[in-house]
């Protein structure tokens, strides 16, 4: 390592240390919150793909609800996979009249649902059963058994969100069991075991369900260790496309997707043309791509932002400073120049 590079790195460490002390001092005297302090002080060279981060495993930038429903038989129960990445899995599920999911529980992760059509009776261990209709958001803490049943006179539709590492379990009194899953390529068998106590709703201070369309409001619905389901609501005053200069931010460690709950949401996603999404649509962006979402056309618009990092980092553009000498490939060549 050259003396120049060594000096730069040592100076960077000293500056980082000083900045950290300044943040702690500000927090100690109550000048700003920890989040605010970090937002004001942290700037860092961030790894970003030189080539566009690809869409893999069949993910689509924009899954239209009309495409999901096309060709589905209303007299059959079906499942349509939308998200399947290293952090979360999410499917649209249609239940035929009278049909229900198996009663199940998840070992270590919270689970969430958004009901989009029909009448679904939700039974969760320790809770009074309730009927969820369009716009209901439902969550289930880990190790609580739950069942969803279509109790209406028409097919039902819901969007389910599971952690990618969820191990689905079945109650002791299950009449039948499905074929055991493979784990890391290894065959498994079913073993009756005694579990630790389940999670509680009180830990998060959030309700079992929320009827969004009856009482629209912004705010986090699930903010668990490995799942974030956040209602983002705003209002547009015209139908003008957001400027192409609105590149937004990117995430360095995780993909993000959105369930469009009401109105229209427009998107600028790096490498893609501008587009507008409608209620029931799902928009997905992999880690490493700039993306910007905006309310579109008059009225209120709501997107449910979903990812696996409740306190994840957002990497925003800044005016690019001079690049220090480095021991490796050059920095990202497509970092925008905001001058």
Backbone bond lengths (Angstrom), bond angles and torsions (degrees), N, CA, C in turn:
res aa  C-N    CA-C-N  psi(-1)  N-CA   C-N-CA  omega(-1)  CA-C   N-CA-C  phi
1 X - - - 1.469 - - 1.530 108.71 -
2 X 1.311 116.86 131.45 1.455 120.25 -179.06 1.520 110.66 -69.76
3 X 1.364 115.78 158.99 1.465 120.03 178.90 1.511 110.83 -60.72
4 X 1.352 116.43 -37.51 1.471 119.89 -178.41 1.517 111.12 -63.18
5 X 1.340 116.61 -47.11 1.465 120.51 -179.66 1.521 110.15 -63.25
6 X 1.348 116.49 -41.36 1.454 120.10 179.57 1.517 111.45 -61.98
7 X 1.351 117.11 -42.32 1.459 120.82 179.61 1.521 111.26 -63.08
8 X 1.347 115.61 -41.65 1.475 120.17 -179.61 1.524 110.20 -62.87
9 X 1.328 116.07 -44.27 1.464 119.02 -178.85 1.523 111.29 -65.50
10 X 1.346 116.76 -41.72 1.453 119.54 178.40 1.521 111.30 -63.20
11 X 1.335 116.58 -40.43 1.465 120.06 178.37 1.527 110.69 -65.42
12 X 1.346 117.45 -37.70 1.463 120.91 178.26 1.517 110.78 -62.16
13 X 1.349 116.76 -42.44 1.463 120.31 179.12 1.521 110.42 -62.92
14 X 1.367 116.79 -43.25 1.471 119.93 179.01 1.524 110.84 -61.33
15 X 1.354 117.13 -42.94 1.471 120.69 -179.66 1.518 111.20 -65.12
16 X 1.354 115.62 -40.63 1.453 119.06 179.11 1.521 110.97 -62.98
17 X 1.337 116.31 -42.34 1.462 121.52 178.36 1.525 111.00 -61.30
18 X 1.345 116.25 -45.35 1.463 119.90 178.62 1.523 110.80 -62.62
19 X 1.342 115.62 -42.52 1.459 119.05 179.60 1.508 111.82 -62.48
20 X 1.366 116.47 -39.96 1.459 120.02 178.19 1.511 111.73 -62.58
21 X 1.349 117.12 -41.46 1.460 120.14 177.65 1.522 111.26 -63.26
22 X 1.332 116.34 -38.92 1.467 119.80 179.15 1.520 110.92 -63.62
23 X 1.339 116.57 -40.84 1.462 120.43 178.43 1.524 110.43 -62.44
24 X 1.344 116.05 -47.78 1.461 119.40 -179.36 1.522 111.92 -61.72
25 X 1.335 116.54 -38.70 1.456 119.81 178.93 1.520 111.09 -64.46
26 X 1.331 116.15 -41.28 1.471 120.13 179.74 1.516 110.82 -63.74
27 X 1.348 116.12 -41.03 1.458 119.28 179.34 1.524 110.22 -65.56
28 X 1.339 115.68 -40.93 1.471 120.22 -175.81 1.521 111.82 -61.34
29 X 1.333 117.57 -35.94 1.467 119.22 -178.21 1.519 112.50 -93.81
30 X 1.365 115.49 4.08 1.456 119.14 175.61 1.509 113.67 75.91
31 X 1.338 117.78 19.28 1.469 119.81 -178.71 1.514 111.06 -68.91
32 X 1.332 117.03 -40.84 1.466 121.31 179.76 1.516 107.62 -145.73
33 X 1.329 115.63 162.72 1.456 119.76 174.64 1.512 108.67 -76.42
34 X 1.339 115.86 167.89 1.462 119.39 178.57 1.519 110.40 -60.24
35 X 1.347 117.46 -43.88 1.458 120.63 -179.92 1.519 110.76 -62.77
36 X 1.319 116.45 -44.84 1.458 119.77 179.70 1.508 111.96 -63.27
37 X 1.336 116.39 -40.57 1.463 119.83 -179.70 1.514 110.84 -62.13
38 X 1.328 116.11 -45.20 1.455 119.23 -179.61 1.515 111.37 -64.89
39 X 1.334 116.10 -39.86 1.460 119.65 -179.76 1.523 111.36 -62.77
40 X 1.335 116.52 -30.81 1.458 119.92 -177.92 1.529 113.12 -83.20
41 X 1.325 117.31 -21.69 1.458 118.18 -169.08 1.518 115.43 -117.08
42 X 1.319 118.75 -25.80 1.461 119.33 -170.86 1.523 111.87 -85.52
43 X 1.307 115.72 120.08 1.462 123.20 169.17 1.519 106.25 -134.78
44 X 1.313 116.73 136.69 1.456 119.53 -176.15 1.519 110.17 -151.15
45 X 1.322 115.45 151.38 1.459 120.63 171.53 1.525 107.36 -71.73
46 X 1.331 115.84 120.92 1.464 122.25 -173.21 1.517 111.00 -112.02
47 X 1.315 119.60 133.85 1.467 119.72 175.33 1.522 110.34 -66.43
48 X 1.317 116.14 135.68 1.458 121.74 177.59 1.523 108.48 -145.65
49 X 1.332 118.13 134.82 1.460 119.34 -177.22 1.527 111.97 -56.18
50 X 1.338 116.58 136.03 1.461 120.62 175.04 1.532 108.87 -70.51
51 X 1.328 116.29 -44.11 1.457 120.65 170.74 1.522 108.33 -85.70
52 X 1.333 117.47 155.91 1.458 120.59 179.50 1.525 110.81 -59.08
53 X 1.318 116.67 133.25 1.461 120.31 174.51 1.531 108.19 -59.61
54 X 1.322 118.62 125.69 1.469 120.32 -172.66 1.527 112.81 -78.26
55 X 1.323 114.97 158.14 1.454 122.25 167.17 1.531 106.57 -87.79
56 X 1.327 117.52 119.19 1.462 121.55 -175.49 1.523 110.18 -121.47
57 X 1.328 115.50 168.64 1.470 123.91 176.92 1.523 112.58 55.81
58 X 1.325 116.32 34.82 1.462 119.67 174.80 1.505 115.59 79.82
59 X 1.349 118.59 4.86 1.464 120.02 178.60 1.524 110.45 -65.17
60 X 1.326 115.25 144.20 1.457 122.12 177.26 1.523 109.40 -119.45
61 X 1.334 118.39 143.59 1.460 119.86 176.71 1.520 112.53 -59.45
62 X 1.330 116.05 -37.81 1.468 120.36 -173.96 1.525 108.28 -138.43
63 X 1.330 117.34 107.28 1.457 122.30 175.18 1.518 107.81 -98.95
64 X 1.318 116.50 109.62 1.455 121.31 -178.82 1.529 110.08 -81.03
65 X 1.320 116.01 140.72 1.452 120.32 178.44 1.526 110.94 -59.21
66 X 1.327 116.36 -37.87 1.466 119.65 179.46 1.527 111.09 -60.64
67 X 1.328 117.30 -34.81 1.459 121.18 178.04 1.528 111.13 -71.03
68 X 1.331 116.39 -37.26 1.461 120.33 178.75 1.525 110.38 -62.86
69 X 1.328 116.64 -42.51 1.458 121.05 -174.85 1.521 113.43 -80.59
70 X 1.322 116.98 -18.75 1.470 120.76 -175.76 1.533 110.67 -60.20
71 X 1.329 115.49 126.51 1.458 120.72 174.74 1.519 115.46 80.19
72 X 1.326 118.43 -0.11 1.468 120.08 -179.50 1.525 110.18 -77.79
73 X 1.320 116.41 136.91 1.463 122.99 179.59 1.529 108.82 -84.13
74 X 1.350 118.56 116.26 1.471 120.38 -178.14 1.528 113.64 -65.43
75 X 1.333 116.93 -13.10 1.464 120.22 -179.42 1.529 111.68 -97.08
76 X 1.321 116.10 9.52 1.459 120.76 177.00 1.527 110.17 -130.41
77 X 1.317 115.71 148.33 1.461 120.97 172.44 1.524 108.71 -82.17
78 X 1.313 116.53 137.62 1.463 119.74 -175.64 1.530 110.71 -141.87
79 X 1.325 115.06 167.14 1.465 122.94 179.96 1.525 108.11 -138.90
80 X 1.338 116.65 134.41 1.468 122.46 -178.96 1.522 108.47 -126.92
81 X 1.332 116.51 108.73 1.467 120.44 -177.28 1.522 110.35 -73.44
82 X 1.334 116.22 133.40 1.462 122.07 179.35 1.523 110.99 -116.62
83 X 1.331 117.08 -42.66 1.470 121.81 -178.24 1.518 109.12 -127.27
84 X 1.326 115.80 134.60 1.460 120.81 178.11 1.527 107.83 -154.40
85 X 1.331 116.41 75.84 1.459 119.05 -179.05 1.524 110.17 -119.50
86 X 1.319 117.68 -169.48 1.457 120.48 -172.05 1.526 113.16 -73.04
87 X 1.344 117.46 -10.15 1.458 120.07 -177.93 1.523 113.43 -112.20
88 X 1.326 117.62 -44.32 1.463 120.91 -174.84 1.525 111.29 -135.80
89 X 1.321 114.94 156.00 1.462 122.73 172.23 1.521 107.44 -128.39
90 X 1.337 117.17 138.20 1.462 119.81 -178.68 1.526 109.32 -145.71
91 X 1.325 115.31 133.47 1.461 122.39 -179.56 1.521 110.09 -129.71
92 X 1.333 115.84 149.58 1.456 121.29 161.02 1.527 106.82 -85.65
93 X 1.338 116.93 137.34 1.456 121.33 -179.31 1.522 109.04 -129.48
94 X 1.316 116.20 127.22 1.454 121.64 173.74 1.522 109.66 -106.98
95 X 1.329 116.97 126.23 1.466 121.25 177.38 1.526 109.39 -107.19
96 X 1.325 116.00 129.03 1.460 118.57 175.94 1.525 109.31 -69.87
97 X 1.319 116.40 164.20 1.469 121.18 -177.73 1.530 109.76 -56.34
98 X 1.337 115.45 128.58 1.456 121.00 177.41 1.512 115.02 85.00
99 X 1.326 117.85 -8.94 1.457 120.19 -176.99 1.529 110.70 -85.73
100 X 1.329 116.56 160.71 1.461 121.05 179.80 1.521 109.69 -146.45
101 X 1.321 115.47 162.20 1.452 120.74 172.74 1.529 108.87 -77.46
102 X 1.313 117.15 161.88 1.453 119.83 170.69 1.527 109.07 -64.05
103 X 1.315 116.78 147.44 1.465 119.68 170.23 1.522 107.43 -71.45
104 X 1.316 117.07 127.84 1.467 121.13 -174.06 1.516 109.22 -150.89
105 X 1.307 116.38 170.73 1.452 123.07 173.68 1.517 107.26 -145.68
106 X 1.331 116.06 158.07 1.460 121.21 -177.68 1.526 108.01 -110.66
107 X 1.321 116.18 134.01 1.464 120.84 -170.97 1.529 113.25 -61.29
108 X 1.343 117.59 -50.12 1.473 119.30 -166.36 1.522 114.97 -135.32
109 X 1.325 118.60 6.87 1.462 120.00 -173.53 1.524 111.18 -136.34
110 X 1.332 115.18 146.35 1.457 121.92 175.04 1.531 109.40 -74.19
111 X 1.323 116.29 150.74 1.463 123.63 -178.37 1.528 108.78 -125.39
112 X 1.337 117.07 148.44 1.469 119.93 -178.49 1.523 110.73 -137.46
113 X 1.330 115.74 153.69 1.464 122.67 179.59 1.528 109.43 -138.40
114 X 1.332 115.39 149.84 1.458 122.29 168.53 1.526 106.76 -125.34
115 X 1.318 116.88 117.48 1.466 121.35 179.51 1.528 108.37 -83.55
116 X 1.341 116.05 135.00 1.453 118.73 -174.13 1.530 114.38 -125.30
117 X 1.314 118.04 -11.53 1.465 119.61 176.23 1.523 109.08 -163.75
118 X 1.341 115.22 152.11 1.453 120.94 176.86 1.513 113.35 80.18
119 X 1.324 115.23 -163.85 1.468 122.93 -179.83 1.525 108.52 -126.16
120 X 1.305 116.18 115.80 1.464 121.16 -177.25 1.522 109.27 -116.45
121 X 1.328 115.62 118.72 1.454 120.06 173.94 1.525 108.19 -79.96
122 X 1.331 115.68 123.63 1.460 121.47 -178.48 1.525 108.21 -107.23
123 X 1.327 115.37 120.40 1.461 121.11 177.44 1.524 107.97 -114.12
124 X 1.330 116.12 119.61 1.463 122.07 179.45 1.517 108.05 -124.43
125 X 1.301 116.98 132.94 1.462 122.53 179.76 1.528 111.47 -48.97
126 X 1.329 116.25 125.13 1.461 121.41 177.75 1.511 114.45 86.30
127 X 1.356 118.04 -1.76 1.461 121.65 -179.77 1.520 110.53 -118.11
128 X 1.331 117.06 153.30 1.455 120.94 173.08 1.521 108.94 -71.90
129 X 1.342 119.09 127.58 1.476 119.98 179.16 1.526 110.71 -56.48
130 X 1.310 116.09 147.13 1.459 121.67 178.39 1.514 109.19 -141.90
131 X 1.337 115.82 159.77 1.456 121.68 179.00 1.525 108.97 -102.33
132 X 1.318 116.09 122.87 1.462 122.23 -179.61 1.522 109.29 -103.07
133 X 1.326 115.28 134.87 1.462 121.51 178.18 1.537 108.62 -120.50
134 X 1.308 116.62 -172.48 1.461 121.29 -173.77 1.531 111.94 -52.93
135 X 1.316 115.76 128.79 1.454 121.68 178.04 1.513 114.63 96.21
136 X 1.333 118.46 -7.63 1.461 120.82 177.41 1.524 109.80 -71.91
137 X 1.328 115.14 135.04 1.454 122.51 171.80 1.522 107.40 -110.23
138 X 1.332 116.51 129.99 1.459 122.13 -174.02 1.525 108.49 -127.43
139 X 1.324 116.67 141.46 1.460 119.98 174.16 1.518 109.74 -133.33
140 X 1.338 114.80 151.13 1.466 121.22 -179.49 1.522 108.53 -131.57
141 X 1.349 118.13 118.09 1.468 120.06 175.13 1.528 111.30 -63.72
142 X 1.328 115.73 158.80 1.466 118.75 -178.96 1.525 112.01 -66.00
143 X 1.322 113.63 148.50 1.465 125.61 179.21 1.529 113.45 66.13
144 X 1.320 117.26 26.67 1.466 122.60 168.63 1.528 108.02 -114.55
145 X 1.329 117.04 126.26 1.463 120.76 -179.16 1.524 110.27 -71.33
146 X 1.339 116.51 143.32 1.465 120.47 -179.40 1.527 110.40 -146.75
147 X 1.342 114.00 153.41 1.461 122.38 177.64 1.514 108.79 -140.77
148 X 1.323 117.10 140.33 1.459 122.77 173.56 1.527 107.81 -116.18
149 X 1.343 116.76 128.59 1.463 120.91 -177.59 1.523 110.38 -132.81
150 X 1.311 116.16 134.16 1.459 121.26 175.10 1.531 108.55 -78.13
151 X 1.332 116.25 110.56 1.465 120.83 -178.77 1.524 111.17 -109.08
152 X 1.340 117.30 8.72 1.456 120.88 179.42 1.522 112.25 -92.05
153 X 1.328 115.42 -173.01 1.474 121.22 -178.84 1.520 111.98 -101.28
154 X 1.348 116.71 4.20 1.462 121.80 178.15 1.532 108.63 -132.74
155 X 1.342 117.88 162.77 1.463 119.57 176.99 1.533 110.75 -57.95
156 X 1.305 116.21 147.16 1.472 120.97 178.00 1.528 109.51 -105.77
157 X 1.334 114.65 163.51 1.464 120.57 -178.89 1.520 108.55 -143.34
158 X 1.324 115.97 130.38 1.461 119.15 174.61 1.525 110.04 -144.07
159 X 1.333 114.56 159.42 1.462 123.09 179.47 1.512 107.05 -112.66
160 X 1.322 117.68 121.81 1.457 120.89 -175.83 1.522 110.39 -111.84
161 X 1.342 115.82 143.38 1.461 122.50 -176.54 1.525 108.76 -128.05
162 X 1.321 115.87 119.23 1.452 122.33 178.77 1.521 109.28 -121.43
163 X 1.327 117.15 148.95 1.449 120.30 167.93 1.524 108.60 -64.64
164 X 1.333 117.20 143.13 1.456 120.96 -176.72 1.523 112.61 -62.44
165 X 1.331 117.14 -24.66 1.462 121.13 -179.05 1.522 112.62 -98.89
166 X 1.324 117.05 14.49 1.463 119.74 -178.37 1.528 111.17 -63.11
167 X 1.315 115.94 129.04 1.459 122.11 169.79 1.516 107.40 -100.77
168 X 1.334 115.91 113.89 1.463 121.28 -177.70 1.526 108.94 -86.00
169 X 1.333 115.49 129.06 1.453 123.12 -178.53 1.524 109.25 -115.00
170 X 1.353 115.98 167.14 1.466 120.24 -178.15 1.520 109.42 -131.98
171 X 1.344 116.82 139.58 1.473 120.15 -176.70 1.525 112.16 -58.99
172 X 1.330 114.56 156.44 1.466 121.23 -178.88 1.522 111.83 -58.21
173 X 1.345 117.21 -33.69 1.467 120.10 -175.56 1.523 113.45 -89.28
174 X 1.339 118.28 14.48 1.468 120.67 178.97 1.526 109.98 -59.85
175 X 1.337 115.92 134.11 1.463 120.33 -179.14 1.532 111.00 -69.57
176 X 1.333 115.96 -37.21 1.465 121.35 178.04 1.528 108.07 -140.87
177 X 1.311 115.42 163.17 1.452 121.30 177.55 1.529 109.67 -126.19
178 X 1.329 117.51 144.97 1.464 119.14 175.04 1.526 110.21 -73.90
179 X 1.310 115.66 172.41 1.462 119.99 175.48 1.525 109.05 -62.86
180 X 1.334 118.85 132.47 1.473 119.54 -179.57 1.523 111.34 -61.08
181 X 1.339 117.17 145.73 1.463 119.93 179.06 1.526 110.62 -76.26
182 X 1.315 115.71 161.82 1.457 120.74 169.57 1.530 108.10 -84.02
183 X 1.306 117.39 143.91 1.457 122.24 176.02 1.526 107.51 -123.06
184 X 1.342 115.27 117.53 1.467 121.35 -176.26 1.523 111.39 52.50
185 X 1.334 114.63 38.54 1.458 120.11 177.54 1.512 115.06 80.54
186 X 1.326 117.08 -0.50 1.468 121.25 -176.83 1.528 110.34 -100.67
187 X 1.335 116.76 135.40 1.458 121.50 177.00 1.526 110.40 -64.48
188 X 1.326 115.93 143.35 1.459 121.99 -179.85 1.522 109.99 -120.78
189 X 1.329 116.34 159.97 1.452 122.31 170.51 1.514 108.70 -125.03
190 X 1.316 118.14 165.39 1.457 120.82 178.30 1.527 110.01 -86.60
191 X 1.316 116.44 135.39 1.466 122.87 -178.46 1.520 107.69 -132.03
192 X 1.323 117.39 124.46 1.458 121.19 178.81 1.529 109.02 -75.00
193 X 1.333 116.36 120.43 1.463 120.08 -175.74 1.523 110.54 -133.39
194 X 1.325 115.40 159.08 1.457 122.00 175.34 1.530 108.21 -94.79
195 X 1.335 116.41 132.15 1.462 121.21 -173.27 1.526 111.70 -104.16
196 X 1.324 115.41 159.63 1.458 120.81 170.01 1.530 109.29 -70.56
197 X 1.316 116.81 168.30 1.464 121.63 -179.13 1.529 110.64 -60.56
198 X 1.335 117.74 148.78 1.469 120.27 178.09 1.518 112.49 -73.35
199 X 1.313 115.04 168.24 1.457 121.48 174.19 1.531 108.82 -71.80
200 X 1.331 116.48 168.15 1.465 121.26 -179.31 1.522 110.16 -123.94
201 X 1.321 116.01 159.21 1.457 121.12 173.95 1.522 110.54 -73.57
202 X 1.315 116.69 -29.38 1.461 120.83 -177.11 1.524 112.20 -63.70
203 X 1.336 117.13 -28.70 1.464 119.11 -178.74 1.526 110.96 -59.32
204 X 1.320 116.86 -36.36 1.455 120.64 178.60 1.518 112.71 -97.37
205 X 1.319 116.11 -18.72 1.453 118.95 -176.42 1.515 112.99 70.21
206 X 1.329 116.40 27.95 1.462 120.90 -178.52 1.521 109.79 -117.05
207 X 1.337 117.79 153.85 1.465 120.37 -174.74 1.524 112.64 -79.97
208 X 1.340 114.68 168.66 1.458 120.95 174.76 1.524 109.66 -62.76
209 X 1.324 116.22 -45.03 1.465 119.54 -179.00 1.522 109.45 -143.23
210 X 1.313 113.99 162.44 1.459 120.87 177.36 1.520 108.00 -141.19
211 X 1.329 117.07 123.39 1.466 122.21 179.02 1.524 107.92 -86.99
212 X 1.310 116.31 90.35 1.457 119.96 -172.14 1.522 112.38 -63.43
213 X 1.325 118.21 -47.21 1.465 120.48 -174.58 1.526 111.93 -67.08
214 X 1.330 117.43 -23.75 1.467 120.34 176.50 1.520 111.52 -78.79
215 X 1.342 116.70 -27.16 1.459 120.71 -178.24 1.536 109.34 -149.24
216 X 1.335 116.79 74.91 1.462 119.86 -175.50 1.527 111.96 -62.42
217 X 1.323 116.19 132.94 1.457 121.23 178.95 1.512 109.27 -161.93
218 X 1.344 115.70 152.09 1.452 121.32 177.80 1.532 109.92 -86.18
219 X 1.332 115.95 163.01 1.452 121.03 175.43 1.512 112.50 132.68
220 X 1.323 116.01 159.02 1.461 121.57 -179.57 1.526 110.41 -68.57
221 X 1.318 116.69 136.22 1.458 122.13 174.45 1.524 110.01 -102.08
222 X 1.332 117.03 -43.84 1.462 122.29 172.66 1.518 107.36 -124.57
223 X 1.319 116.56 127.08 1.460 121.90 176.69 1.520 107.87 -135.24
224 X 1.323 114.94 62.93 1.449 121.22 -175.64 1.521 110.00 -92.26
225 X 1.328 116.20 174.79 1.455 119.92 -176.69 1.526 112.11 -57.02
226 X 1.319 117.70 -35.95 1.461 120.94 -173.95 1.523 113.08 -128.86
227 X 1.330 116.09 22.41 1.467 119.82 175.91 1.516 110.07 -155.40
228 X 1.334 115.69 132.13 1.459 122.14 177.37 1.521 108.20 -128.12
229 X 1.332 116.65 120.55 1.465 122.76 177.74 1.522 106.15 -124.82
230 X 1.333 116.22 107.18 1.465 121.17 -166.09 1.527 110.93 -125.70
231 X 1.327 116.54 125.70 1.471 121.88 178.93 1.534 109.29 -83.87
232 X 1.327 116.24 117.46 1.466 121.65 177.95 1.524 107.76 -113.21
233 X 1.330 115.76 112.91 1.467 120.19 -174.11 1.525 109.95 -122.41
234 X 1.319 115.70 138.20 1.449 120.60 178.28 1.514 110.59 -156.88
235 X 1.317 115.60 -174.09 1.466 120.45 -174.68 1.513 109.81 -135.92
236 X 1.317 115.78 135.97 1.460 121.60 174.82 1.527 109.02 -105.43
237 X 1.320 116.16 157.23 1.464 120.90 -178.49 1.524 112.57 -120.13
238 X 1.334 116.45 -1.46 1.459 120.49 174.63 1.519 108.68 -156.52
239 X 1.311 115.84 178.20 1.465 120.50 -178.84 1.525 111.49 -109.49
240 X 1.306 117.27 22.31 1.460 119.84 179.74 1.526 109.96 -71.75
241 X 1.321 118.20 136.76 1.474 119.84 176.06 1.526 110.60 -60.68
242 X 1.307 116.94 144.77 1.463 119.01 174.74 1.526 108.34 -65.69
243 X 1.328 118.61 145.03 1.463 121.16 -177.06 1.526 111.64 -60.32
244 X 1.318 116.28 148.93 1.466 120.20 178.91 1.521 110.81 -65.31
245 X 1.330 116.66 -18.84 1.469 120.18 178.02 1.522 112.36 -73.61
246 X 1.343 117.55 -12.99 1.466 120.95 174.77 1.530 108.38 -78.67
247 X 1.321 116.47 87.09 1.465 118.86 -178.09 1.518 111.84 -91.25
248 X 1.335 117.38 -13.73 1.455 120.71 175.43 1.514 112.83 75.26
249 X 1.319 117.31 -122.56 1.454 122.99 -176.19 1.519 108.52 -149.89
250 X 1.325 116.93 177.86 1.460 120.36 170.93 1.522 108.72 -137.19
251 X 1.335 115.49 164.98 1.463 121.56 176.89 1.521 107.92 -112.47
252 X 1.306 115.73 136.54 1.454 118.75 -174.07 1.528 112.14 -86.58
253 X 1.332 118.31 -24.51 1.467 120.84 -173.61 1.522 114.89 -113.64
254 X 1.307 118.95 -14.90 1.464 117.92 -169.73 1.525 112.47 -148.66
255 X 1.341 113.87 150.84 1.455 121.28 171.56 1.525 109.28 -79.33
256 X 1.332 115.23 165.24 1.466 120.94 178.14 1.520 108.22 -140.98
257 X 1.335 115.76 147.86 1.467 118.45 174.10 1.517 109.32 -141.75
258 X 1.331 115.03 164.04 1.464 121.78 -174.21 1.519 109.81 -133.52
259 X 1.322 115.86 135.59 1.461 122.77 169.22 1.523 106.21 -98.13
260 X 1.325 117.75 123.33 1.467 120.99 -178.67 1.527 108.03 -83.90
261 X 1.332 115.68 114.80 1.463 121.37 -173.50 1.522 112.69 -92.69
262 X 1.320 117.19 -38.34 1.471 119.78 179.53 1.521 109.30 -154.17
263 X 1.338 115.55 155.58 1.460 120.42 176.44 1.520 112.43 70.19
264 X 1.324 115.37 -149.22 1.459 122.33 179.50 1.530 108.90 -132.21
265 X 1.312 115.77 139.33 1.459 121.89 176.48 1.529 108.20 -121.89
266 X 1.330 115.98 127.32 1.465 119.85 177.88 1.514 109.91 -97.65
267 X 1.334 115.83 154.92 1.462 121.13 -176.02 1.521 112.01 -135.39
268 X 1.322 114.31 135.76 1.456 122.82 160.47 1.523 106.23 -108.85
269 X 1.319 117.35 115.39 1.467 122.13 176.59 1.520 107.75 -122.15
270 X 1.301 115.91 129.86 1.461 121.86 -176.69 1.533 110.82 -49.94
271 X 1.336 115.42 127.03 1.451 120.80 177.60 1.508 114.71 88.17
272 X 1.347 118.47 -3.31 1.462 122.06 -177.37 1.520 110.29 -123.49
273 X 1.342 118.00 152.67 1.467 119.51 174.08 1.518 111.02 -70.49
274 X 1.322 116.70 155.30 1.466 123.23 174.97 1.527 109.31 -54.62
275 X 1.360 116.83 139.64 1.466 119.11 175.06 1.525 109.53 -148.67
276 X 1.329 115.08 163.89 1.463 122.86 -178.80 1.526 108.65 -120.54
277 X 1.329 117.02 134.11 1.463 122.40 -179.69 1.523 110.50 -107.86
278 X 1.326 114.84 154.31 1.463 122.68 -175.01 1.535 110.26 -116.80
279 X 1.347 117.89 166.82 1.459 120.54 178.80 1.529 112.68 -54.18
280 X 1.321 114.90 134.70 1.459 121.20 -178.57 1.515 113.83 90.71
281 X 1.335 117.80 -14.53 1.463 121.12 178.12 1.525 110.26 -74.63
282 X 1.333 115.34 157.59 1.455 122.18 175.53 1.528 108.19 -122.18
283 X 1.325 117.21 130.64 1.465 122.83 177.47 1.527 107.59 -116.08
284 X 1.336 116.08 136.28 1.473 121.40 -174.01 1.524 109.51 -131.79
285 X 1.339 116.05 139.26 1.468 120.37 175.18 1.526 108.47 -136.02
286 X 1.338 118.01 130.47 1.463 119.57 177.92 1.519 111.48 -74.51
287 X 1.318 116.50 163.80 1.461 121.10 175.17 1.524 109.30 -58.61
288 X 1.337 115.60 142.27 1.456 119.98 174.37 1.508 115.97 95.32
289 X 1.345 119.17 -3.07 1.463 121.21 177.73 1.529 110.12 -106.54
290 X 1.342 116.04 133.37 1.459 119.96 170.28 1.518 108.62 -58.56
291 X 1.322 116.76 142.13 1.462 119.72 174.91 1.523 109.78 -154.19
292 X 1.317 115.27 144.37 1.459 122.67 179.05 1.523 108.83 -138.41
293 X 1.335 116.47 126.46 1.464 122.43 176.53 1.525 108.63 -109.68
294 X 1.335 116.52 142.39 1.467 119.71 -178.46 1.520 110.25 -144.06
295 X 1.335 115.69 147.59 1.460 120.43 173.14 1.519 108.40 -65.19
296 X 1.346 115.88 143.68 1.459 119.27 -172.50 1.523 109.86 -136.56
297 X 1.320 115.80 130.15 1.463 125.14 179.15 1.532 111.25 71.88
298 X 1.334 116.50 153.55 1.469 120.23 -173.43 1.526 112.87 -57.32
299 X 1.311 115.04 144.93 1.455 121.39 179.55 1.513 111.56 110.12
300 X 1.317 115.33 177.49 1.464 120.41 -178.91 1.522 110.37 -84.01
301 X 1.316 114.72 145.32 1.461 122.19 178.69 1.522 107.57 -132.73
302 X 1.330 115.53 139.99 1.467 119.78 179.04 1.510 110.38 -136.36
303 X 1.319 114.61 130.72 1.461 120.91 171.17 1.528 107.82 -118.61
304 X 1.312 115.93 140.40 1.464 120.99 175.36 1.530 106.43 -96.78
305 X 1.325 116.42 105.84 1.459 121.18 -179.72 1.528 108.83 -80.52
306 X 1.342 115.63 131.89 1.460 120.57 -173.74 1.530 109.63 -133.27
307 X 1.309 116.56 127.01 1.456 121.30 173.68 1.525 109.25 -158.37
308 X 1.316 116.81 -179.82 1.455 120.66 -176.13 1.507 114.57 -98.44
309 X 1.356 117.71 10.62 1.466 121.07 -174.57 1.528 110.93 -132.27
310 X 1.342 118.44 89.17 1.467 120.17 179.97 1.519 114.11 -56.98
311 X 1.322 117.38 -28.71 1.468 121.18 179.31 1.526 110.51 -118.61
312 X 1.323 115.82 33.41 1.458 120.95 -177.36 1.523 112.67 -69.08
313 X 1.315 115.80 159.51 1.465 121.22 -177.66 1.524 111.30 -85.14
314 X 1.326 115.07 142.31 1.464 123.65 172.88 1.521 106.81 -111.00
315 X 1.310 115.96 125.59 1.464 120.74 -175.99 1.531 108.51 -104.83
316 X 1.329 114.72 106.41 1.460 122.25 -174.39 1.537 110.18 -97.72
317 X 1.317 117.44 152.31 1.467 119.60 179.48 1.520 111.98 -73.30
318 X 1.308 115.69 147.35 1.457 122.38 172.30 1.523 107.19 -135.20
319 X 1.322 116.01 163.52 1.456 119.09 174.63 1.522 108.43 -62.17
320 X 1.315 116.64 125.79 1.463 121.17 -172.39 1.527 111.69 -70.33
321 X 1.335 118.03 119.84 1.460 120.17 176.43 1.523 110.64 -80.67
322 X 1.296 116.10 178.98 1.455 120.41 175.80 1.522 109.57 -61.97
323 X 1.325 116.48 142.25 1.455 121.41 -176.97 1.525 109.80 -87.04
324 X 1.341 118.19 125.70 1.463 119.62 177.59 1.521 110.84 -72.58
325 X 1.324 117.90 159.01 1.463 120.19 175.07 1.522 110.11 -58.84
326 X 1.325 117.00 142.94 1.462 120.89 -178.73 1.521 109.78 -134.96
327 X 1.330 114.81 158.67 1.457 121.30 178.82 1.523 109.15 -101.97
328 X 1.311 118.32 62.53 1.454 119.92 -179.45 1.504 110.98 171.57
329 X 1.345 116.97 -162.21 1.462 121.01 -178.75 1.522 111.19 -61.56
330 X 1.325 118.28 158.28 1.461 121.19 -179.93 1.519 111.42 -67.71
331 X 1.334 117.74 159.35 1.472 120.18 176.24 1.518 110.54 -62.44
332 X 1.319 114.64 169.95 1.463 122.25 -178.60 1.529 110.69 -53.26
333 X 1.322 115.13 125.14 1.468 119.26 -174.68 1.518 113.04 -78.20
334 X 1.354 116.82 -14.63 1.462 119.59 -174.93 1.522 112.88 -102.53
335 X 1.329 117.65 11.09 1.461 119.31 177.05 1.524 109.03 -58.72
336 X 1.332 119.29 125.80 1.473 120.46 -173.85 1.517 113.00 -66.82
337 X 1.289 115.01 144.14 1.465 121.50 174.03 1.521 107.05 -94.06
338 X 1.316 117.30 112.33 1.458 121.11 -175.06 1.496 113.49 -95.01
339 X 1.312 119.15 8.42 1.473 121.33 177.21 1.539 110.91 -65.56
